[in-house]
Amino acid sequence: MRLERNTICYTSEKGYNNFWYPTQQKLIVSKECNAQKLTWISGGNKIAIRILKENLIPLDISEEAVLNVSPPTKNEYTIVWIDKCFKN
């Protein structure tokens, strides 16, 4: 799927039974890019996507947000969440 520049997404955290869940920590997509939609069920009103770290900028400067995007290497991926109402 294609994500537009300035799309808001949320970092991930491990929770119950080692499932991944969205947090309240926001990131922004820095440029239009490709991402992979994941078929995870634990996100409530959000969907999980796999995206290159280099395409993300933290909006909330916290340890959790920075760890999700650092180091922003070209070929390293992370899992973030976007709202389901986003056209996908």
Backbone hydrogen bonds, N-H to C=O, Kabsch-Sander energy under -0.5 kcal/mol:
donor,donor_aa,acceptor,acceptor_aa,energy
3,L,33,C,-3.1
6,N,29,V,-3.2
7,T,4,E,-1.4
9,C,27,L,-2.5
10,Y,81,W,-2.2
11,T,25,Q,-2.1
13,E,21,Y,-2.1
15,G,19,F,-3.3
18,N,15,G,-1.9
19,F,16,Y,-1.9
21,Y,13,E,-2.8
23,T,11,T,-2.2
27,L,9,C,-2.9
28,I,57,I,-2.6
29,V,7,T,-2.0
30,S,28,I,-0.5
30,S,55,N,-2.7
33,C,3,L,-2.0
35,A,1,M,-2.5
36,Q,50,R,-2.4
37,K,35,A,-0.6
38,L,48,A,-2.7
40,W,38,L,-1.0
46,K,43,G,-1.3
47,I,82,I,-2.8
49,I,80,V,-3.0
50,R,36,Q,-2.6
51,I,49,I,-0.5
51,I,78,T,-2.3
53,K,76,E,-2.8
54,E,73,T,-0.7
55,N,52,L,-1.7
56,L,53,K,-2.1
57,I,28,I,-2.1
59,L,26,K,-2.5
60,D,26,K,-1.5
61,I,59,L,-0.6
62,S,60,D,-1.3
66,V,62,S,-2.4
67,L,63,E,-2.4
68,N,64,E,-1.5
69,V,65,A,-0.9
69,V,66,V,-0.7
70,S,66,V,-1.4
73,T,71,P,-2.4
76,E,73,T,-1.0
78,T,51,I,-2.3
80,V,49,I,-2.2
80,V,78,T,-0.5
81,W,10,Y,-2.1
82,I,47,I,-2.2
84,K,45,N,-2.4
86,F,83,D,-1.6
